[in-house]
Amino acid sequence: MRILLPLLLALSLAAPTLADEVVIYRCTGEDGGLTLQDFPCASGQVQAERRYERPVDPPPRDDPPPVATPAPVEPDEGGNAVEARGGADPLVVVPALFECRTFDAQTYFSERGDGNRRCVPLSISRIGSGPLPGAASACEWVVDECTRLEPEAACAGWQRLHREAVRAEREAFSDTLAQVREDLDRISAIRDSACAR
């Protein structure tokens, strides 16, 4: 009964706080050790309380997300199903391509849009009238700026990447040829499917 009474008392005091707020106890021991916990400090410790409101989730949205509708299908003369074009070209999505610019105005393409990080050399000036030490150097870390290309410019970029991949295949060594061919096949598939006109 002695253990049950304090337990019931503690639960009755904690019940209203569980729904609305959270109490964090900061306990400092005799040796200066600090602990944070969600229950009161032991005897002999200095206790400080901090109360926080429990966040409430927003109500669920009423409108469901839009569902993509497939293009209508019409049979051709042979009875095979063909996408109805309705006089317009079907929508072709060009994969994202980013043009990135380095600190010295060189450009390159990236499929992810996060520029390369590089150490840009800084000029070093001497202090005083002595000679500049030959071994001194410094640099600043910068990230190349990238901008997403519009679909037409992206197709031109994919064409350029294809030309570069063809050249890389011709110049590849035997140990890297398989990877270079994989890249060429992937870029060719993107160029042929999304940018063919």
Backbone as a chain_set.jsonl record, in Angstrom:
{"seq": "MRILLPLLLALSLAAPTLADEVVIYRCTGEDGGLTLQDFPCASGQVQAERRYERPVDPPPRDDPPPVATPAPVEPDEGGNAVEARGGADPLVVVPALFECRTFDAQTYFSERGDGNRRCVPLSISRIGSGPLPGAASACEWVVDECTRLEPEAACAGWQRLHREAVRAEREAFSDTLAQVREDLDRISAIRDSACAR", "coords": {"N": [[0.824, -1.185, 0.0], [2.039, 1.197, 0.686], [3.763, 1.752, -1.479], [1.97, 1.84, -3.582], [0.257, 4.06, -3.144], [1.918, 6.496, -3.457], [2.556, 6.089, -6.133], [0.052, 6.164, -7.459], [-0.606, 8.805, -6.861], [1.445, 10.182, -8.204], [0.858, 9.45, -10.85], [-1.679, 10.605, -11.149], [-1.037, 13.3, -10.991], [0.63, 13.558, -13.185], [-0.942, 12.906, -15.359], [-2.651, 15.056, -16.489], [-0.626, 16.64, -17.586], [0.544, 15.097, -19.547], [-1.014, 15.12, -21.859], [-1.035, 17.777, -22.784], [1.417, 19.085, -22.355], [5.007, 18.735, -22.008], [7.297, 17.916, -19.509], [10.551, 18.703, -18.699], [13.196, 17.779, -16.701], [15.953, 19.248, -15.193], [18.701, 18.106, -13.703], [21.127, 18.597, -11.256], [23.844, 17.112, -9.888], [25.611, 16.373, -6.757], [28.283, 16.234, -7.377], [28.455, 17.951, -9.48], [27.656, 16.976, -11.888], [25.498, 16.944, -14.709], [22.198, 16.163, -15.671], [19.542, 15.518, -17.933], [16.16, 14.749, -17.868], [12.957, 13.017, -18.003], [11.562, 12.719, -15.669], [11.14, 13.496, -12.155], [13.952, 14.771, -10.232], [16.347, 12.929, -8.25], [16.583, 12.721, -4.649], [18.699, 15.094, -3.058], [19.757, 16.217, -5.296], [19.941, 19.184, -7.287], [17.135, 20.623, -8.701], [15.663, 21.73, -11.731], [12.908, 22.798, -13.581], [11.496, 22.605, -16.847], [8.927, 23.448, -18.975], [7.292, 22.301, -21.854], [5.171, 22.766, -24.645], [3.313, 20.243, -26.182], [3.546, 19.55, -29.606], [0.89, 19.866, -31.999], [-0.484, 17.918, -34.511], [-1.411, 19.029, -37.795], [-4.799, 19.036, -39.091], [-5.864, 16.358, -41.277], [-5.621, 16.733, -44.836], [-8.386, 17.567, -46.936], [-8.71, 17.367, -49.722], [-7.832, 14.941, -52.088], [-4.652, 13.863, -53.475], [-3.879, 14.718, -56.905], [-4.612, 12.385, -59.477], [-2.871, 10.78, -62.01], [-4.13, 10.515, -65.249], [-4.35, 8.007, -67.668], [-3.458, 8.186, -71.162], [-6.028, 8.214, -73.682], [-6.939, 5.199, -75.378], [-7.007, 3.929, -78.623], [-8.116, 1.586, -81.074], [-6.13, 0.537, -83.902], [-6.085, -0.067, -87.5], [-5.375, -2.765, -87.582], [-6.33, -3.681, -85.183], [-4.706, -3.29, -83.013], [-3.814, -1.688, -79.951], [-3.404, 1.785, -79.746], [-1.97, 4.87, -78.718], [-4.081, 7.659, -78.476], [-3.593, 10.507, -80.329], [-4.771, 12.907, -80.927], [-4.177, 14.968, -82.706], [-2.091, 16.437, -81.658], [1.326, 16.426, -80.569], [2.492, 13.847, -78.369], [3.035, 14.377, -74.861], [6.31, 14.889, -73.938], [8.719, 14.278, -71.597], [11.599, 15.881, -70.767], [14.533, 14.817, -69.265], [15.875, 16.325, -66.306], [18.463, 18.741, -66.556], [21.346, 20.454, -65.637], [23.193, 23.447, -65.981], [26.36, 24.228, -65.028], [28.597, 26.638, -63.63], [31.966, 27.429, -63.278], [34.382, 29.046, -61.069], [36.143, 30.329, -62.772], [34.701, 30.857, -65.066], [34.221, 28.622, -66.694], [32.101, 26.106, -68.149], [29.958, 23.316, -67.409], [27.918, 20.313, -67.515], [25.427, 18.991, -65.3], [23.579, 16.379, -63.822], [22.397, 16.35, -61.367], [22.418, 18.892, -60.183], [23.812, 19.972, -58.084], [26.601, 21.807, -57.584], [30.148, 21.29, -58.195], [32.506, 21.181, -55.54], [35.245, 23.184, -54.881], [38.659, 24.202, -54.318], [39.593, 27.391, -54.504], [42.354, 29.218, -55.575], [43.893, 31.747, -53.589], [45.283, 35.036, -53.671], [48.401, 35.881, -52.244], [49.756, 38.272, -50.186], [52.67, 40.005, -49.146], [53.863, 40.84, -45.881], [55.44, 43.608, -44.799], [58.783, 44.348, -46.002], [60.181, 42.218, -46.938], [61.066, 39.305, -48.966], [58.526, 37.407, -50.715], [57.429, 34.412, -49.334], [58.221, 31.333, -50.884], [56.834, 28.942, -50.5], [54.344, 29.538, -49.592], [50.814, 29.392, -49.659], [47.304, 29.709, -50.287], [43.779, 29.033, -50.15], [40.288, 29.263, -51.058], [37.253, 27.691, -50.298], [34.797, 27.056, -52.659], [31.564, 26.627, -54.18], [30.41, 25.512, -57.271], [28.095, 27.357, -59.264], [24.879, 26.351, -60.278], [22.328, 26.157, -62.758], [19.038, 25.262, -63.675], [18.203, 23.948, -66.827], [16.004, 24.955, -69.474], [13.58, 22.901, -71.3], [14.255, 22.821, -74.153], [16.887, 23.817, -74.214], [17.982, 21.928, -72.54], [17.808, 19.635, -74.131], [19.667, 20.335, -76.111], [21.894, 20.307, -74.481], [21.958, 17.569, -73.77], [22.558, 16.552, -76.289], [25.143, 17.57, -76.604], [26.417, 16.269, -74.451], [26.196, 13.682, -75.424], [27.875, 13.768, -77.702], [30.312, 14.215, -76.388], [30.463, 11.839, -74.925], [30.69, 9.944, -76.969], [33.189, 10.667, -77.99], [34.704, 10.137, -75.688], [34.424, 7.383, -75.594], [35.899, 6.586, -77.819], [38.439, 7.32, -76.965], [38.892, 5.839, -74.698], [40.523, 3.72, -72.299], [41.2, 0.185, -72.042], [40.468, -0.759, -69.504], [38.531, 1.002, -68.599], [36.603, 1.054, -70.501], [34.135, -0.384, -70.456], [32.539, 0.974, -68.522], [32.441, 3.509, -69.712], [31.033, 2.905, -72.037], [28.577, 2.128, -70.92], [27.713, 4.602, -69.89], [27.52, 6.015, -72.31], [25.467, 4.546, -73.603], [23.318, 5.056, -71.853], [23.065, 7.881, -72.032], [22.55, 8.079, -74.766], [20.062, 6.781, -74.911], [18.446, 8.566, -73.447], [18.707, 10.879, -75.021], [17.656, 9.963, -77.486], [15.013, 9.236, -76.82], [13.767, 11.417, -75.472], [14.541, 13.724, -76.798], [14.356, 13.415, -79.517], [13.479, 14.495, -82.745]], "CA": [[0.0, 0.0, 0.0], [2.914, 2.356, 0.726], [4.269, 2.006, -2.826], [0.843, 2.094, -4.465], [-0.271, 5.411, -2.937], [2.717, 7.508, -4.167], [2.47, 5.833, -7.564], [-1.221, 6.721, -7.919], [-0.504, 10.255, -6.75], [2.305, 10.65, -9.295], [0.125, 9.287, -12.102], [-2.761, 11.584, -11.232], [-0.433, 14.602, -11.272], [1.25, 13.55, -14.505], [-1.923, 12.674, -16.422], [-3.017, 16.238, -17.26], [0.501, 17.209, -18.313], [0.92, 14.26, -20.676], [-1.771, 15.443, -23.056], [-0.824, 19.131, -23.263], [2.779, 19.573, -22.272], [6.06, 17.826, -21.59], [8.145, 18.536, -18.493], [11.93, 18.224, -18.705], [13.848, 18.09, -15.431], [17.4, 19.422, -15.255], [19.176, 17.7, -12.385], [22.553, 18.804, -11.021], [24.265, 16.29, -8.76], [26.564, 16.946, -5.806], [29.589, 16.313, -8.027], [28.368, 18.909, -10.581], [27.177, 16.311, -13.094], [24.211, 17.453, -15.174], [21.385, 15.221, -16.437], [18.21, 15.934, -18.362], [15.302, 13.566, -17.829], [11.526, 13.322, -18.023], [10.998, 12.412, -14.353], [11.764, 14.362, -11.149], [15.312, 14.449, -9.796], [16.498, 12.185, -6.995], [16.859, 13.594, -3.501], [20.097, 15.487, -2.995], [20.111, 16.888, -6.542], [19.258, 20.449, -7.538], [16.195, 20.366, -9.799], [15.052, 22.85, -12.454], [11.901, 22.273, -14.511], [11.178, 23.376, -18.036], [7.707, 22.888, -19.561], [7.158, 22.507, -23.294], [3.887, 22.325, -25.194], [3.418, 19.167, -27.158], [3.001, 20.035, -30.878], [-0.325, 19.21, -32.482], [-0.464, 17.725, -35.955], [-2.526, 19.682, -38.471], [-5.797, 18.062, -39.539], [-5.557, 15.838, -42.615], [-6.188, 17.502, -45.945], [-9.607, 16.981, -47.483], [-8.598, 17.068, -51.146], [-6.833, 13.911, -52.369], [-3.7, 14.289, -54.499], [-4.362, 14.421, -58.252], [-4.22, 11.095, -60.03], [-2.582, 10.889, -63.433], [-5.02, 9.712, -66.079], [-3.639, 7.54, -68.853], [-3.957, 8.685, -72.442], [-7.025, 7.308, -74.247], [-6.403, 4.196, -76.293], [-7.894, 3.63, -79.747], [-7.562, 0.517, -81.914], [-5.822, 0.903, -85.285], [-6.709, -0.96, -88.49], [-5.084, -4.149, -87.239], [-6.889, -3.999, -83.878], [-3.727, -3.049, -81.957], [-4.082, -0.475, -79.184], [-2.486, 2.877, -80.045], [-2.316, 6.091, -77.998], [-4.752, 8.68, -79.275], [-2.75, 11.7, -80.346], [-5.621, 14.085, -80.954], [-3.599, 16.002, -83.535], [-0.942, 17.067, -81.01], [2.381, 15.5, -80.179], [2.362, 13.446, -76.972], [3.897, 15.102, -73.941], [7.588, 14.238, -73.715], [9.419, 14.9, -70.478], [13.05, 15.872, -70.921], [15.15, 14.72, -67.94], [16.5, 17.566, -65.837], [19.88, 18.937, -66.804], [21.774, 21.725, -65.067], [24.452, 23.995, -66.469], [27.111, 24.743, -63.884], [29.666, 27.568, -63.996], [33.058, 27.447, -62.314], [34.842, 30.392, -60.688], [36.861, 30.933, -63.893], [33.741, 30.97, -66.177], [34.083, 27.395, -67.477], [30.784, 25.508, -67.93], [29.793, 21.873, -67.552], [26.554, 19.885, -67.235], [25.234, 18.116, -64.152], [22.217, 15.847, -63.749], [21.878, 16.518, -60.011], [22.224, 20.303, -59.884], [24.673, 20.488, -57.024], [27.891, 22.075, -58.203], [31.359, 20.727, -57.594], [33.167, 21.992, -54.522], [36.661, 23.258, -55.236], [39.483, 25.144, -53.566], [40.037, 28.437, -55.422], [43.562, 29.847, -55.031], [43.858, 33.154, -53.185], [46.591, 35.684, -53.786], [49.038, 36.114, -50.951], [50.62, 39.457, -50.199], [53.658, 39.959, -48.064], [53.812, 41.852, -44.836], [56.786, 44.161, -44.676], [59.52, 44.53, -47.252], [60.932, 41.016, -47.259], [60.561, 38.551, -50.121], [57.358, 36.552, -50.51], [57.874, 33.019, -49.188], [57.85, 30.524, -52.044], [55.972, 27.812, -50.158], [53.063, 30.008, -49.055], [49.648, 29.303, -50.543], [46.022, 29.716, -49.583], [42.653, 28.869, -51.062], [38.953, 29.437, -50.491], [36.335, 26.68, -50.815], [33.604, 27.586, -53.312], [30.729, 25.635, -54.862], [29.996, 26.013, -58.576], [26.68, 27.707, -59.362], [24.183, 25.574, -61.297], [20.965, 26.581, -63.078], [18.302, 24.248, -64.433], [17.968, 24.342, -68.208], [14.68, 24.754, -70.06], [13.605, 21.653, -72.08], [14.996, 22.901, -75.425], [18.309, 23.938, -73.889], [18.391, 20.639, -71.974], [18.04, 18.726, -75.264], [20.962, 20.706, -76.691], [22.898, 19.815, -73.538], [22.055, 16.112, -73.916], [23.281, 16.321, -77.553], [26.569, 17.831, -76.327], [26.901, 15.165, -73.621], [26.316, 12.505, -76.294], [29.11, 13.924, -78.484], [31.444, 14.016, -75.476], [30.52, 10.416, -74.566], [31.222, 9.23, -78.137], [34.628, 10.935, -78.0], [35.298, 9.416, -74.556], [34.483, 5.958, -75.942], [37.033, 6.398, -78.738], [39.702, 7.552, -76.268], [38.915, 5.086, -73.439], [41.42, 2.59, -72.131], [40.458, -1.069, -71.938], [39.928, -0.979, -68.168], [37.392, 1.902, -68.361], [35.724, 1.037, -71.667], [32.788, -0.87, -70.116], [31.825, 2.066, -67.852], [32.213, 4.57, -70.703], [29.951, 2.44, -72.919], [27.322, 2.227, -70.155], [27.323, 6.016, -69.886], [27.104, 6.365, -73.668], [24.156, 3.936, -73.85], [22.323, 5.778, -71.058], [22.874, 9.209, -72.62], [21.905, 7.876, -76.07], [18.645, 6.472, -74.681], [17.775, 9.818, -73.06], [18.678, 11.762, -76.19], [16.769, 9.429, -78.521], [13.608, 9.18, -76.405], [13.206, 12.7, -75.05], [14.944, 14.858, -77.631], [14.275, 13.086, -80.947], [12.461, 15.296, -83.457]], "C": [[0.87, 1.251, 0.0], [3.427, 2.713, -0.667], [3.134, 2.411, -3.756], [0.324, 3.518, -4.349], [0.583, 6.482, -3.628], [2.654, 7.326, -5.683], [1.184, 6.395, -8.135], [-1.207, 8.242, -7.883], [0.338, 10.825, -7.895], [1.594, 10.54, -10.635], [-0.99, 10.307, -12.239], [-2.215, 12.981, -11.511], [0.128, 14.666, -12.689], [0.235, 13.444, -15.623], [-2.319, 13.938, -17.165], [-1.857, 16.797, -18.069], [0.874, 16.374, -19.525], [0.21, 14.667, -21.952], [-1.362, 16.78, -23.646], [0.635, 19.548, -23.307], [3.725, 18.473, -21.815], [6.922, 18.579, -20.592], [9.516, 17.878, -18.567], [12.58, 18.703, -17.412], [15.356, 18.151, -15.65], [17.939, 19.184, -13.849], [20.688, 17.893, -12.308], [22.925, 18.048, -9.757], [25.262, 17.012, -7.872], [27.942, 17.113, -6.433], [29.598, 17.288, -9.205], [27.902, 18.293, -11.884], [25.761, 16.754, -13.439], [23.492, 16.374, -15.969], [20.067, 15.879, -16.787], [17.359, 14.683, -18.432], [13.848, 13.988, -17.799], [10.83, 12.901, -16.73], [11.756, 13.238, -13.318], [13.125, 13.837, -10.701], [15.286, 13.673, -8.481], [16.803, 13.166, -5.867], [18.356, 13.881, -3.445], [20.578, 16.166, -4.265], [19.337, 18.194, -6.648], [18.415, 20.267, -8.794], [15.715, 21.681, -10.401], [14.108, 22.241, -13.48], [11.77, 23.197, -15.712], [9.99, 22.691, -18.69], [7.631, 23.276, -21.033], [5.783, 22.039, -23.726], [4.139, 21.26, -26.242], [2.83, 19.672, -28.477], [1.794, 19.209, -31.314], [-0.229, 19.103, -33.997], [-1.621, 18.471, -36.591], [-3.544, 18.636, -38.909], [-5.46, 17.575, -40.947], [-6.26, 16.66, -43.687], [-7.397, 16.775, -46.513], [-9.44, 16.563, -48.94], [-7.507, 16.022, -51.377], [-5.854, 14.419, -53.429], [-4.218, 13.922, -55.886], [-3.79, 13.1, -58.754], [-4.0, 11.275, -61.523], [-3.519, 9.971, -64.208], [-4.257, 9.272, -67.316], [-4.268, 8.11, -70.122], [-4.991, 7.704, -72.991], [-6.393, 6.389, -75.288], [-7.443, 3.897, -77.363], [-7.282, 2.492, -80.556], [-7.24, 1.044, -83.312], [-6.458, -0.108, -86.221], [-6.506, -2.426, -88.152], [-5.648, -4.567, -85.893], [-5.917, -3.8, -82.735], [-4.045, -1.737, -81.247], [-2.987, 0.552, -79.453], [-2.922, 4.084, -79.24], [-2.994, 7.071, -78.943], [-3.943, 9.958, -79.196], [-3.577, 12.965, -80.406], [-5.019, 15.225, -81.74], [-2.373, 16.662, -82.916], [0.089, 16.005, -80.664], [2.178, 15.096, -78.724], [3.369, 14.217, -76.117], [5.157, 14.288, -73.678], [8.309, 14.996, -72.609], [10.918, 14.749, -70.701], [13.663, 15.788, -69.523], [15.89, 16.005, -67.58], [17.991, 17.569, -66.146], [20.233, 20.337, -66.319], [23.078, 22.153, -65.716], [25.148, 24.662, -65.287], [28.28, 25.585, -64.383], [30.701, 27.597, -62.876], [33.474, 28.884, -62.018], [35.561, 31.093, -61.834], [36.047, 30.888, -65.189], [33.735, 29.772, -67.118], [32.704, 26.804, -67.181], [30.852, 23.998, -68.109], [28.358, 21.532, -67.187], [26.533, 18.939, -66.044], [23.79, 17.639, -64.154], [21.598, 16.075, -62.382], [21.668, 17.975, -59.628], [23.017, 20.826, -58.712], [26.08, 20.601, -57.595], [29.043, 21.409, -57.476], [31.936, 21.709, -56.585], [34.648, 21.992, -54.851], [37.358, 24.336, -54.419], [40.073, 26.146, -54.557], [41.257, 29.123, -54.815], [43.337, 31.32, -54.697], [45.246, 33.745, -53.369], [47.115, 35.977, -52.384], [49.929, 37.344, -51.092], [51.54, 39.397, -48.992], [53.4, 41.069, -47.061], [55.241, 42.343, -44.645], [57.47, 44.205, -46.028], [60.298, 43.292, -47.67], [60.35, 40.298, -48.468], [59.361, 37.68, -49.732], [57.834, 35.112, -50.372], [57.351, 32.167, -50.344], [56.872, 29.416, -51.73], [54.606, 28.241, -49.664], [51.964, 29.869, -50.099], [48.4, 29.3, -49.68], [44.92, 29.536, -50.608], [41.352, 29.066, -50.298], [38.041, 28.386, -51.119], [35.109, 27.366, -51.397], [32.862, 26.429, -53.964], [30.264, 26.249, -56.171], [28.497, 26.281, -58.582], [26.049, 26.943, -60.521], [22.777, 26.128, -61.501], [20.317, 25.508, -63.94], [17.994, 24.777, -65.826], [16.519, 24.091, -68.606], [14.742, 23.52, -70.963], [14.394, 21.729, -73.388], [16.496, 22.999, -75.179], [18.831, 22.63, -73.294], [18.65, 19.633, -73.09], [19.366, 19.041, -75.944], [22.096, 20.226, -75.782], [23.073, 18.307, -73.631], [22.779, 15.759, -75.216], [24.786, 16.503, -77.327], [27.165, 16.719, -75.466], [27.083, 13.894, -74.446], [27.595, 12.59, -77.12], [30.341, 13.686, -77.607], [31.591, 12.549, -75.085], [31.057, 9.582, -75.722], [32.736, 9.424, -78.205], [35.325, 10.174, -76.866], [35.398, 7.925, -74.846], [35.666, 5.682, -76.865], [38.367, 6.478, -78.003], [39.868, 6.698, -75.005], [39.964, 3.984, -73.465], [40.581, 1.337, -71.904], [39.843, -1.275, -70.556], [38.732, -0.077, -67.855], [36.359, 1.846, -69.476], [34.305, 0.595, -71.325], [31.962, 0.232, -69.455], [31.503, 3.189, -68.832], [31.085, 4.167, -71.642], [28.601, 2.466, -72.208], [26.813, 3.657, -70.135], [26.825, 6.441, -71.26], [25.729, 5.794, -73.976], [23.053, 4.673, -73.097], [22.024, 7.15, -71.66], [22.195, 9.093, -73.978], [20.421, 7.597, -75.902], [17.872, 7.728, -74.298], [17.633, 10.72, -74.272], [17.671, 11.271, -77.221], [15.305, 9.448, -78.106], [13.026, 10.555, -76.119], [13.497, 13.834, -76.013], [14.893, 14.558, -79.12], [13.169, 13.896, -81.596], [12.466, 14.966, -84.907]], "O": [[0.504, 2.258, -0.606], [3.513, 3.897, -0.992], [3.33, 3.251, -4.634], [-0.016, 4.128, -5.362], [0.022, 7.319, -4.335], [2.695, 8.304, -6.429], [1.206, 7.037, -9.185], [-1.741, 8.891, -8.782], [-0.026, 11.842, -8.486], [1.71, 11.436, -11.471], [-1.224, 10.823, -13.332], [-2.866, 13.768, -12.199], [0.101, 15.723, -13.32], [0.524, 13.858, -16.745], [-2.33, 13.916, -18.396], [-2.075, 17.373, -19.135], [1.476, 16.904, -20.459], [0.79, 14.565, -23.033], [-1.335, 16.931, -24.867], [1.043, 20.286, -24.203], [3.306, 17.432, -21.309], [7.244, 19.748, -20.803], [9.634, 16.654, -18.505], [12.52, 19.886, -17.074], [15.956, 17.235, -16.213], [17.671, 19.954, -12.927], [21.434, 17.424, -13.168], [22.385, 18.314, -8.683], [25.706, 18.117, -8.185], [28.687, 18.023, -6.069], [30.625, 17.445, -9.865], [27.762, 18.996, -12.885], [24.924, 16.919, -12.551], [24.088, 15.738, -16.839], [19.543, 16.695, -16.028], [17.78, 13.67, -18.989], [13.533, 15.161, -17.598], [9.61, 12.743, -16.718], [12.892, 13.643, -13.567], [13.412, 12.642, -10.778], [14.33, 13.754, -7.709], [17.228, 14.296, -6.107], [19.176, 13.014, -3.749], [21.709, 16.65, -4.306], [18.212, 18.299, -6.158], [18.913, 19.814, -9.825], [15.399, 22.627, -9.679], [14.462, 21.284, -14.168], [11.916, 24.414, -15.6], [10.03, 21.486, -18.937], [7.873, 24.425, -21.404], [5.282, 21.029, -23.23], [5.047, 21.363, -27.067], [1.71, 20.182, -28.477], [1.7, 18.015, -31.03], [0.072, 20.081, -34.68], [-2.702, 18.549, -36.006], [-3.191, 17.469, -39.082], [-4.84, 18.302, -41.723], [-7.342, 17.205, -43.471], [-7.436, 15.546, -46.569], [-9.963, 15.529, -49.354], [-6.38, 16.194, -50.914], [-6.195, 15.315, -54.202], [-4.921, 12.922, -56.036], [-2.639, 12.755, -58.486], [-4.837, 11.851, -62.218], [-3.682, 8.799, -63.867], [-3.584, 10.087, -67.948], [-5.447, 8.465, -70.148], [-4.857, 6.496, -72.796], [-5.443, 6.759, -75.979], [-8.609, 3.645, -77.059], [-6.063, 2.433, -80.711], [-7.963, 1.882, -83.85], [-7.279, -0.92, -85.794], [-7.386, -3.246, -88.414], [-5.461, -5.715, -85.49], [-6.252, -4.105, -81.59], [-4.495, -0.781, -81.879], [-1.798, 0.238, -79.396], [-4.121, 4.314, -79.083], [-2.54, 7.285, -80.067], [-3.643, 10.437, -78.103], [-3.11, 14.016, -79.965], [-5.336, 16.379, -81.454], [-1.671, 17.394, -83.613], [-0.241, 14.832, -80.489], [1.737, 15.915, -77.919], [4.416, 14.649, -76.601], [5.083, 13.137, -73.247], [8.484, 16.212, -72.687], [11.436, 13.638, -70.808], [13.34, 16.615, -68.67], [16.454, 16.679, -68.442], [18.679, 16.556, -66.019], [19.495, 21.291, -66.567], [23.959, 21.331, -65.97], [24.591, 25.546, -64.636], [28.877, 25.29, -65.418], [30.373, 27.763, -61.701], [32.98, 29.823, -62.642], [35.593, 32.323, -61.876], [36.616, 30.88, -66.281], [33.277, 29.901, -68.254], [32.186, 26.98, -66.078], [31.682, 23.475, -68.852], [27.651, 22.361, -66.614], [27.48, 18.189, -65.805], [22.879, 18.41, -64.456], [20.377, 16.001, -62.249], [20.797, 18.262, -58.806], [22.912, 22.004, -58.372], [26.669, 19.612, -58.032], [28.934, 21.019, -56.314], [31.855, 22.924, -56.768], [35.242, 20.938, -55.075], [36.726, 25.256, -53.901], [40.945, 25.799, -55.354], [41.209, 29.564, -53.666], [42.671, 32.042, -55.439], [46.254, 33.051, -53.242], [46.352, 36.28, -51.467], [50.748, 37.434, -52.006], [51.212, 38.809, -47.962], [52.796, 42.095, -47.374], [56.141, 41.554, -44.358], [56.821, 44.111, -47.07], [61.01, 43.327, -48.673], [59.267, 40.644, -48.94], [59.211, 37.277, -48.579], [58.581, 34.636, -51.227], [56.187, 32.27, -50.73], [56.14, 28.982, -52.619], [53.777, 27.388, -49.345], [52.159, 30.187, -51.272], [48.434, 28.937, -48.504], [45.096, 29.845, -51.787], [41.318, 29.039, -49.068], [38.051, 28.207, -52.337], [34.456, 28.16, -50.72], [33.446, 25.387, -54.264], [29.777, 27.379, -56.189], [27.722, 25.534, -57.985], [26.61, 26.89, -61.615], [22.112, 26.522, -60.543], [20.954, 24.922, -64.816], [17.572, 25.923, -65.983], [15.888, 23.143, -68.138], [15.834, 23.117, -71.362], [15.132, 20.797, -73.709], [17.284, 22.341, -75.858], [19.985, 22.263, -73.516], [19.604, 18.858, -73.013], [20.108, 18.132, -76.313], [23.139, 19.788, -76.267], [24.197, 17.808, -73.578], [23.53, 14.784, -75.258], [25.597, 15.702, -77.793], [28.285, 16.274, -75.715], [28.008, 13.118, -74.204], [28.324, 11.605, -77.235], [31.296, 13.034, -78.031], [32.71, 12.059, -74.929], [31.794, 8.621, -75.501], [33.479, 8.473, -78.446], [36.412, 9.63, -77.06], [36.339, 7.268, -74.403], [36.353, 4.671, -76.718], [39.32, 5.789, -78.367], [40.878, 6.818, -74.312], [40.251, 3.397, -74.508], [39.389, 1.426, -71.609], [38.793, -1.908, -70.445], [37.985, -0.369, -66.922], [35.337, 2.527, -69.4], [33.352, 1.158, -71.863], [30.792, 0.405, -69.799], [30.412, 3.759, -68.788], [30.26, 5.006, -72.007], [27.586, 2.792, -72.824], [25.624, 3.902, -70.339], [25.823, 7.148, -71.367], [24.898, 6.491, -74.558], [21.971, 4.892, -73.642], [20.861, 7.535, -71.784], [21.349, 9.922, -74.314], [19.603, 8.116, -76.663], [16.756, 7.933, -74.776], [16.559, 11.267, -74.521], [16.912, 12.067, -77.773], [14.434, 9.656, -78.95], [11.885, 10.825, -76.496], [12.759, 14.819, -76.038], [15.349, 15.376, -79.919], [12.058, 13.979, -81.072], [11.685, 15.532, -85.671]]}, "num_chains": 1, "name": "protein.A"}
